[in-house]
């Protein structure tokens, strides 16, 4: 084998230890940044739904089949905020019946934007 082929075969890429460390440092900083953003979003979104009340299942109905051809069961939940009654349609457990109560979390500035926490 000729010397130039041997040199290419045994030639290693010279990287300085600092280059390797700075690459790991960048990955570490990016990971911390993603975690910080995720925590900021989740902690802020939790405060959006700070209103809490109780609701009642007032209707159970089925909606058109989804892509799989299965009919979806929905529950209508009514709840009151400051004397105003709101109704939302939500998915619920199969055991839910008309008249059952549930916890409702809503946005104080827009109560119709709400979700249900089943017991």
DSSP file (Angstrom, degrees, kcal/mol; ACC not computed):
  #  RESIDUE AA STRUCTURE BP1 BP2  ACC     N-H-->O    O-->H-N    N-H-->O    O-->H-N    TCO  KAPPA ALPHA  PHI   PSI    X-CA   Y-CA   Z-CA
    1    1 A X              0   0    0      0, 0.0     2,-0.1     0, 0.0     0, 0.0   0.000 360.0 360.0 360.0 144.3    0.0    0.0    0.0
    2    2 A X    >>  -     0   0    0      1,-0.1     4,-1.8     4,-0.0     3,-0.7  -0.475 360.0-116.3 -82.2 152.5    1.2    3.4   -0.8
    3    3 A X  H 3> S+     0   0    0      1,-0.2     4,-2.5     2,-0.2     5,-0.2   0.817 111.6  57.2 -59.6 -35.8    2.0    5.9    2.0
    4    4 A X  H 3> S+     0   0    0      1,-0.2     4,-1.9     2,-0.2    -1,-0.2   0.873 107.7  48.3 -67.1 -34.7   -0.7    8.4    1.1
    5    5 A X  H <> S+     0   0    0     -3,-0.7     4,-2.2     2,-0.2    -1,-0.2   0.902 112.3  49.3 -68.7 -40.5   -3.4    5.7    1.4
    6    6 A X  H  X S+     0   0    0     -4,-1.8     4,-2.1     1,-0.2    -2,-0.2   0.889 109.8  51.2 -64.6 -39.3   -1.9    4.7    4.8
    7    7 A X  H  X S+     0   0    0     -4,-2.5     4,-1.0     1,-0.2    -1,-0.2   0.906 111.7  46.9 -65.7 -40.7   -1.9    8.3    6.0
    8    8 A X  H  < S+     0   0    0     -4,-1.9    -1,-0.2     1,-0.2    -2,-0.2   0.888 111.9  51.4 -66.6 -38.1   -5.5    8.8    5.0
    9    9 A X  H  < S+     0   0    0     -4,-2.2    -2,-0.2     1,-0.2    -1,-0.2   0.881 119.1  34.5 -67.1 -38.5   -6.5    5.6    6.7
   10   10 A X  H  < S+     0   0    0     -4,-2.1     2,-0.4    -5,-0.1    -1,-0.2   0.459  89.7 113.8 -96.6  -2.6   -4.8    6.4    9.9
   11   11 A X     <  -     0   0    0     -4,-1.0     2,-0.3    -3,-0.2    -4,-0.0  -0.580  51.3-159.8 -75.0 125.0   -5.5   10.1    9.9
   12   12 A X        -     0   0    0     -2,-0.4     2,-0.5     1,-0.0    -2,-0.1  -0.764  25.8-105.2-103.4 150.0   -7.8   11.1   12.7
   13   13 A X        -     0   0    0     -2,-0.3     2,-0.8     1,-0.1    -1,-0.0  -0.614  35.6-133.5 -73.2 125.6   -9.8   14.3   12.8
   14   14 A X        +     0   0    0     -2,-0.5     2,-0.4     2,-0.0    -1,-0.1  -0.726  31.9 172.8 -85.1 113.0   -8.2   16.6   15.3
   15   15 A X        -     0   0    0     -2,-0.8     2,-0.2     4,-0.0    -3,-0.0  -0.974  28.3-128.3-119.8 137.2  -10.8   18.1   17.6
   16   16 A X    >>  -     0   0    0     -2,-0.4     4,-1.6     1,-0.1     3,-0.7  -0.522  21.2-120.0 -78.3 148.2   -9.8   20.1   20.6
   17   17 A X  H 3> S+     0   0    0      1,-0.2     4,-2.3     2,-0.2     5,-0.2   0.837 114.0  58.4 -57.0 -32.3  -11.3   19.2   23.9
   18   18 A X  H 3> S+     0   0    0      2,-0.2     4,-2.6     1,-0.2    -1,-0.2   0.856 101.6  54.0 -67.6 -34.7  -12.9   22.6   24.1
   19   19 A X  H <> S+     0   0    0     -3,-0.7     4,-1.5     2,-0.2    -1,-0.2   0.914 111.1  45.8 -65.1 -41.9  -14.8   22.1   20.9
   20   20 A X  H  X S+     0   0    0     -4,-1.6     4,-1.9     2,-0.2    -2,-0.2   0.924 114.2  48.2 -65.8 -44.8  -16.3   18.9   22.2
   21   21 A X  H  X S+     0   0    0     -4,-2.3     4,-2.6     1,-0.2    -2,-0.2   0.881 108.8  53.2 -64.8 -39.1  -17.2   20.5   25.6
   22   22 A X  H  X S+     0   0    0     -4,-2.6     4,-2.1     1,-0.2    -1,-0.2   0.852 106.9  53.3 -67.9 -31.7  -18.8   23.5   23.9
   23   23 A X  H  X S+     0   0    0     -4,-1.5     4,-1.9     2,-0.2    -1,-0.2   0.919 111.8  44.3 -65.2 -44.2  -21.0   21.2   21.8
   24   24 A X  H  X S+     0   0    0     -4,-1.9     4,-2.5     2,-0.2    -2,-0.2   0.878 112.0  53.8 -66.9 -38.0  -22.2   19.4   25.0
   25   25 A X  H  X S+     0   0    0     -4,-2.6     4,-2.6     2,-0.2    -2,-0.2   0.897 107.3  50.7 -62.3 -41.1  -22.6   22.8   26.7
   26   26 A X  H  X S+     0   0    0     -4,-2.1     4,-2.5     2,-0.2    -1,-0.2   0.908 110.8  48.6 -64.4 -42.3  -24.8   24.0   23.9
   27   27 A X  H  X S+     0   0    0     -4,-1.9     4,-2.3     2,-0.2    -2,-0.2   0.914 112.1  49.9 -62.9 -42.5  -27.0   20.9   24.1
   28   28 A X  H  X S+     0   0    0     -4,-2.5     4,-2.3     2,-0.2    -2,-0.2   0.919 111.9  47.1 -62.4 -45.2  -27.2   21.3   27.9
   29   29 A X  H  X S+     0   0    0     -4,-2.6     4,-2.3     1,-0.2    -2,-0.2   0.908 112.1  50.0 -64.7 -42.6  -28.2   25.0   27.5
   30   30 A X  H  X S+     0   0    0     -4,-2.5     4,-2.3     2,-0.2    -1,-0.2   0.896 110.1  51.0 -63.4 -39.7  -30.8   24.2   24.8
   31   31 A X  H  X S+     0   0    0     -4,-2.3     4,-2.3     2,-0.2    -2,-0.2   0.924 110.9  48.0 -63.2 -44.6  -32.3   21.4   27.0
   32   32 A X  H  X S+     0   0    0     -4,-2.3     4,-2.6     1,-0.2    -2,-0.2   0.893 110.5  52.5 -62.5 -39.5  -32.6   23.8   30.0
   33   33 A X  H  X S+     0   0    0     -4,-2.3     4,-2.4     2,-0.2    -2,-0.2   0.920 109.5  48.1 -62.8 -44.8  -34.2   26.4   27.7
   34   34 A X  H  X S+     0   0    0     -4,-2.3     4,-2.4     2,-0.2    -2,-0.2   0.915 113.0  48.4 -62.8 -43.8  -36.8   23.9   26.5
   35   35 A X  H  X S+     0   0    0     -4,-2.3     4,-2.5     2,-0.2    -2,-0.2   0.911 111.5  50.0 -62.6 -42.6  -37.6   22.8   30.1
   36   36 A X  H  X S+     0   0    0     -4,-2.6     4,-2.2     2,-0.2    -2,-0.2   0.913 111.9  47.2 -63.0 -43.8  -37.9   26.4   31.2
   37   37 A X  H  X S+     0   0    0     -4,-2.4     4,-2.4     2,-0.2    -2,-0.2   0.916 112.0  50.8 -64.0 -43.5  -40.3   27.3   28.4
   38   38 A X  H  X S+     0   0    0     -4,-2.4     4,-2.5     1,-0.2     5,-0.2   0.920 112.1  46.5 -60.8 -45.2  -42.4   24.2   29.0
   39   39 A X  H  X S+     0   0    0     -4,-2.5     4,-2.4     1,-0.2     5,-0.3   0.887 111.3  52.0 -65.0 -38.7  -42.7   25.0   32.8
   40   40 A X  H  X S+     0   0    0     -4,-2.2     4,-1.7    -5,-0.2    -2,-0.2   0.910 112.1  46.0 -64.4 -41.6  -43.5   28.7   32.0
   41   41 A X  H  X S+     0   0    0     -4,-2.4     4,-2.7     2,-0.2    -2,-0.2   0.935 114.9  45.7 -67.8 -46.5  -46.3   27.6   29.6
   42   42 A X  H  X S+     0   0    0     -4,-2.5     4,-1.4     1,-0.2    -2,-0.2   0.881 114.0  47.6 -68.2 -37.3  -47.8   25.0   31.9
   43   43 A X  H  X S+     0   0    0     -4,-2.4     4,-0.8    -5,-0.2    -1,-0.2   0.868 115.5  45.9 -71.8 -33.5  -47.7   27.2   35.0
   44   44 A X  H >X S+     0   0    0     -4,-1.7     4,-0.7    -5,-0.3     3,-0.6   0.898 110.1  52.4 -73.7 -40.2  -49.3   30.1   33.2
   45   45 A X  H 3X S+     0   0    0     -4,-2.7     4,-0.8     1,-0.2     3,-0.4   0.807 102.4  60.5 -68.3 -27.6  -52.0   28.0   31.5
   46   46 A X  H 3< S+     0   0    0     -4,-1.4     3,-0.4     1,-0.2    -1,-0.2   0.841 101.4  53.3 -65.8 -32.2  -53.0   26.6   34.9
   47   47 A X  H X< S+     0   0    0     -4,-0.8     3,-0.8    -3,-0.6    -1,-0.2   0.701  94.5  71.0 -77.5 -18.3  -53.9   30.1   36.1
   48   48 A X  H 3< S+     0   0    0     -4,-0.7     2,-0.7    -3,-0.4    60,-0.5   0.895  99.9  46.8 -61.6 -39.6  -56.1   30.7   33.1
   49   49 A X  T 3< S+     0   0    0     -4,-0.8    -1,-0.3    -3,-0.4    58,-0.2  -0.429  71.4 133.2-101.0  57.0  -58.7   28.3   34.4
   50   50 A X    <   +     0   0    0     -3,-0.8     2,-0.3    -2,-0.7    -1,-0.2   0.651  42.0  96.9 -84.9 -15.2  -58.7   29.6   38.0
   51   51 A X  E     -A  106   0A   0     55,-2.1    55,-2.2    -3,-0.3     2,-0.4  -0.570  55.2-172.5 -75.3 136.7  -62.5   29.7   38.3
   52   52 A X  E     +A  105   0A   0     -2,-0.3     2,-0.3    53,-0.2    53,-0.2  -0.994  17.0 138.4-133.6 137.6  -64.1   26.7   39.9
   53   53 A X  E     -A  104   0A   0     51,-2.3    51,-2.9    -2,-0.4     2,-0.4  -0.904  46.6 -96.0-155.8-177.0  -67.7   25.6   40.4
   54   54 A X  E     -A  103   0A   0     -2,-0.3    26,-0.5    49,-0.2     2,-0.2  -0.899  34.8-169.0-112.1 144.5  -69.9   22.6   40.2
   55   55 A X  E     -AB 102  79A   0     47,-2.9    47,-1.9    -2,-0.4     2,-0.4  -0.738  12.1-136.0-123.6 174.2  -71.9   21.5   37.2
   56   56 A X  E     -AB 101  78A   0     22,-2.3    22,-2.6    -2,-0.2     2,-0.5  -0.995  22.9-116.0-134.7 138.6  -74.6   19.1   36.4
   57   57 A X  E     + B   0  77A   0     43,-2.9    42,-2.8    -2,-0.4    20,-0.2  -0.627  36.6 171.4 -72.1 118.7  -75.0   16.7   33.4
   58   58 A X  E     +     0   0A   0     18,-2.8     2,-0.3    -2,-0.5    -1,-0.2   0.567  60.4  10.9-108.2 -12.6  -78.2   17.9   31.7
   59   59 A X  E     - B   0  76A   0     17,-1.2    17,-3.0    38,-0.1     2,-0.4  -0.980  52.7-155.7-161.4 151.9  -78.1   15.8   28.5
   60   60 A X  E     + B   0  75A   0     -2,-0.3     2,-0.3    15,-0.2    15,-0.2  -1.000  29.4 157.4-130.5 131.3  -76.3   12.8   27.0
   61   61 A X  E     - B   0  74A   0     13,-2.3    13,-3.2    -2,-0.4     2,-0.4  -0.925  34.7-120.4-148.6 169.3  -76.2   12.5   23.2
   62   62 A X  E     - B   0  73A   0     -2,-0.3     2,-0.2    11,-0.2    11,-0.2  -0.925  22.3-150.4-117.7 142.0  -74.3   10.9   20.4
   63   63 A X  E     - B   0  72A   0      9,-2.5     9,-1.0    -2,-0.4     3,-0.1  -0.697  39.7 -67.1-109.8 163.8  -72.6   12.8   17.5
   64   64 A X        -     0   0    0     -2,-0.2     8,-0.5     7,-0.2    -1,-0.2   0.039  69.0 -82.5 -45.1 151.3  -71.9   11.7   14.0
   65   65 A X        -     0   0    0      6,-0.2     6,-0.2     4,-0.1    -1,-0.1  -0.231  43.8-134.0 -58.8 145.2  -69.4    8.9   13.5
   66   66 A X    >   -     0   0    0      4,-2.1     3,-2.2    -3,-0.1    -1,-0.1  -0.118  46.6 -70.2 -84.2-168.4  -65.8    9.8   13.6
   67   67 A X  T 3  S+     0   0    0      1,-0.3    -2,-0.1     2,-0.1    -1,-0.0   0.783 135.1  54.8 -58.2 -28.8  -63.2    8.5   11.0
   68   68 A X  T 3  S-     0   0    0      2,-0.2    -1,-0.3     1,-0.0     3,-0.1   0.538 116.7-112.9 -83.5  -5.1  -63.4    5.0   12.5
   69   69 A X  S <  S+     0   0    0     -3,-2.2     2,-0.4     1,-0.3    -4,-0.1   0.515  74.4 132.8  87.9   4.3  -67.2    4.9   12.0
   70   70 A X        -     0   0    0     -6,-0.1    -4,-2.1     1,-0.0    -1,-0.3  -0.756  57.9-124.1 -93.4 133.8  -67.8    4.9   15.8
   71   71 A X        -     0   0    0     -2,-0.4     2,-0.4    -6,-0.2    -6,-0.2  -0.561  25.5-132.4 -73.4 137.5  -70.5    7.3   17.2
   72   72 A X  E     -B   63   0A   0     -9,-1.0    -9,-2.5    -8,-0.5     2,-0.5  -0.790  10.0-138.2 -96.1 133.6  -69.0    9.5   20.0
   73   73 A X  E     -B   62   0A   0     -2,-0.4    19,-0.5   -11,-0.2     2,-0.3  -0.777  26.0-176.6 -90.4 128.1  -70.9    9.9   23.2
   74   74 A X  E     -B   61   0A   0    -13,-3.2   -13,-2.3    -2,-0.5     2,-0.4  -0.877  15.0-146.7-123.2 155.7  -71.0   13.5   24.6
   75   75 A X  E     -BC  60  90A   0     15,-3.1    15,-2.8    -2,-0.3     2,-0.6  -0.965   9.9-140.3-121.5 139.9  -72.4   15.0   27.7
   76   76 A X  E     -BC  59  89A   0    -17,-3.0   -18,-2.8    -2,-0.4   -17,-1.2  -0.886  21.5-166.0 -96.6 126.8  -73.9   18.4   28.1
   77   77 A X  E     -BC  57  88A   0     11,-3.0    11,-2.4    -2,-0.6     2,-0.4  -0.960   3.2-160.5-117.3 128.3  -72.9   20.0   31.4
   78   78 A X  E     +BC  56  87A   0    -22,-2.6   -22,-2.3    -2,-0.5     2,-0.3  -0.872  17.9 163.4-106.4 140.0  -74.6   23.1   32.8
   79   79 A X  E     -BC  55  86A   0      7,-2.3     7,-3.4    -2,-0.4     2,-0.4  -0.981  26.6-129.6-151.1 158.6  -73.0   25.4   35.4
   80   80 A X  E     - C   0  85A   0    -26,-0.5     2,-0.4    -2,-0.3     5,-0.2  -0.909  16.3-178.3-117.8 139.8  -73.6   28.9   36.7
   81   81 A X  E >  S- C   0  84A   0      3,-2.7     3,-1.9    -2,-0.4    30,-0.1  -0.977  78.2 -17.0-134.5 120.9  -71.2   31.7   37.2
   82   82 A X  T 3  S-     0   0    0     -2,-0.4     3,-0.1     1,-0.3    -1,-0.1   0.870 128.6 -51.5  52.3  42.4  -72.4   35.0   38.8
   83   83 A X  T 3  S+     0   0    0      1,-0.2     2,-0.4     0, 0.0    -1,-0.3   0.373 115.0 115.4  81.1  -5.6  -76.0   34.1   38.1
   84   84 A X  E <   -C   81   0A   0     -3,-1.9    -3,-2.7     2,-0.0     2,-0.4  -0.842  58.9-140.1 -99.3 132.1  -75.4   33.3   34.4
   85   85 A X  E     -C   80   0A   0     -2,-0.4     2,-0.3    -5,-0.2    -5,-0.2  -0.772  19.4-171.9 -95.2 135.0  -75.9   29.7   33.3
   86   86 A X  E     -C   79   0A   0     -7,-3.4    -7,-2.3    -2,-0.4     2,-0.4  -0.904   8.7-156.4-122.6 151.2  -73.5   28.2   30.7
   87   87 A X  E     -C   78   0A   0     -2,-0.3     2,-0.3    -9,-0.2    -9,-0.2  -0.997  11.9-179.8-129.0 133.5  -73.6   24.9   28.9
   88   88 A X  E     -C   77   0A   0    -11,-2.4   -11,-3.0    -2,-0.4     2,-0.5  -0.948  22.7-134.1-128.7 152.9  -70.7   23.0   27.5
   89   89 A X  E     +C   76   0A   0     -2,-0.3     2,-0.3   -13,-0.2   -13,-0.2  -0.931  36.7 164.1-108.0 126.0  -70.4   19.7   25.6
   90   90 A X  E     -C   75   0A   0    -15,-2.8   -15,-3.1    -2,-0.5     2,-0.2  -0.906  40.7-104.4-137.8 160.9  -67.7   17.4   26.8
   91   91 A X        +     0   0    0     -2,-0.3     2,-0.3   -17,-0.2   -17,-0.2  -0.586  46.6 177.1 -77.2 150.7  -66.6   13.8   26.6
   92   92 A X        -     0   0    0    -19,-0.5   -19,-0.1    -2,-0.2     0, 0.0  -0.965  34.5 -76.0-150.7 167.0  -67.3   11.8   29.7
   93   93 A X    >   -     0   0    0     -2,-0.3     3,-1.7     1,-0.1     0, 0.0  -0.269  43.8-115.9 -62.8 153.3  -67.0    8.4   31.2
   94   94 A X  T 3  S+     0   0    0      1,-0.3    -1,-0.1     3,-0.0     0, 0.0   0.733 112.6  63.4 -63.5 -22.1  -69.6    5.8   30.0
   95   95 A X  T 3  S+     0   0    0      2,-0.0    -1,-0.3     0, 0.0     2,-0.1   0.566  76.2 114.5 -81.4  -8.0  -71.0    5.6   33.6
   96   96 A X    <   -     0   0    0     -3,-1.7     2,-0.3     4,-0.0    -4,-0.1  -0.373  45.2-173.7 -67.0 139.5  -72.1    9.3   33.6
   97   97 A X    >   -     0   0    0     -2,-0.1     3,-2.1   -22,-0.0   -40,-0.3  -0.906  36.3 -81.0-130.8 159.8  -75.9    9.8   33.8
   98   98 A X  T 3  S+     0   0    0     -2,-0.3   -40,-0.2     1,-0.3     3,-0.1  -0.379 117.9  30.7 -59.5 133.7  -78.2   12.8   33.5
   99   99 A X  T 3  S+     0   0    0    -42,-2.8    -1,-0.3     1,-0.4   -41,-0.1   0.173  86.2 131.9  99.9 -16.0  -78.3   14.5   36.9
  100  100 A X    <   -     0   0    0     -3,-2.1   -43,-2.9   -43,-0.1    -1,-0.4  -0.359  50.4-133.3 -66.6 149.1  -74.7   13.6   37.9
  101  101 A X  E     +A   56   0A   0    -45,-0.2    18,-0.4    -3,-0.1     2,-0.3  -0.681  25.7 175.9-103.5 161.4  -72.5   16.4   39.2
  102  102 A X  E     -A   55   0A   0    -47,-1.9   -47,-2.9    -2,-0.2     2,-0.4  -0.964  34.4 -98.5-154.2 163.6  -69.0   17.3   38.3
  103  103 A X  E     -AD  54 117A   0     14,-2.0    14,-3.0    -2,-0.3     2,-0.4  -0.738  35.6-160.7 -88.1 138.5  -66.3   19.9   39.0
  104  104 A X  E     -AD  53 116A   0    -51,-2.9   -51,-2.3    -2,-0.4     2,-0.4  -0.984   6.7-164.8-123.0 130.5  -66.0   22.6   36.3
  105  105 A X  E     +AD  52 115A   0     10,-2.5    10,-2.4    -2,-0.4     2,-0.3  -0.944  20.9 170.1-110.3 136.5  -62.9   24.8   35.8
  106  106 A X  E     -AD  51 114A   0    -55,-2.2   -55,-2.1    -2,-0.4     2,-0.6  -0.916  40.8 -98.0-142.4 164.9  -63.4   27.9   33.7
  107  107 A X  E >   - D   0 110A   0      6,-1.7     3,-1.2     3,-0.7     6,-0.2  -0.775  30.4-141.8 -84.4 122.6  -61.7   31.1   32.7
  108  108 A X  T 3  S+     0   0    0     -2,-0.6     3,-0.4   -60,-0.5    -1,-0.1   0.829 101.6  46.7 -56.3 -34.4  -63.0   34.0   34.9
  109  109 A X  T 3  S+     0   0    0      1,-0.3    -1,-0.3     2,-0.1     2,-0.1   0.662 129.7  23.1 -82.4 -15.2  -63.0   36.5   32.0
  110  110 A X  E X   +D  107   0A   0     -3,-1.2     3,-2.3     3,-0.2    -3,-0.7  -0.572  67.5 179.5-149.5  77.9  -64.7   33.9   29.6
  111  111 A X  E 3  S+     0   0A   0     -3,-0.4    -3,-0.1     1,-0.3    -1,-0.1   0.729  77.2  69.9 -59.5 -24.4  -66.7   31.3   31.6
  112  112 A X  E 3  S+     0   0A   0      1,-0.2     2,-1.3    -6,-0.1    -1,-0.3   0.748  83.3  79.2 -66.2 -19.1  -67.9   29.5   28.4
  113  113 A X  E <  S+     0   0A   0     -3,-2.3    -6,-1.7    -6,-0.2     2,-0.3  -0.740  76.4 128.6 -86.7  92.9  -64.2   28.4   28.0
  114  114 A X  E     -D  106   0A   0     -2,-1.3     2,-0.3    -8,-0.2    -8,-0.2  -0.889  43.6-154.0-143.3 166.2  -64.3   25.6   30.5
  115  115 A X  E     -D  105   0A   0    -10,-2.4   -10,-2.5    -2,-0.3     2,-0.4  -0.968  20.6-118.9-143.6 162.9  -63.6   22.0   31.1
  116  116 A X  E     -D  104   0A   0     -2,-0.3     2,-0.6   -12,-0.2   -12,-0.2  -0.809   8.8-158.9-107.3 139.1  -64.9   19.3   33.4
  117  117 A X  E     -D  103   0A   0    -14,-3.0   -14,-2.0    -2,-0.4     2,-0.2  -0.960  21.6-147.4-111.7 110.4  -63.1   17.2   36.0
  118  118 A X              0   0    0     -2,-0.6   -16,-0.1   -16,-0.2   -26,-0.0  -0.498 360.0 360.0 -77.3 147.5  -65.1   14.1   36.7
  119  119 A X              0   0    0    -18,-0.4    -1,-0.1    -2,-0.2   -17,-0.1   0.474 360.0 360.0 -67.4 360.0  -65.0   12.7   40.2
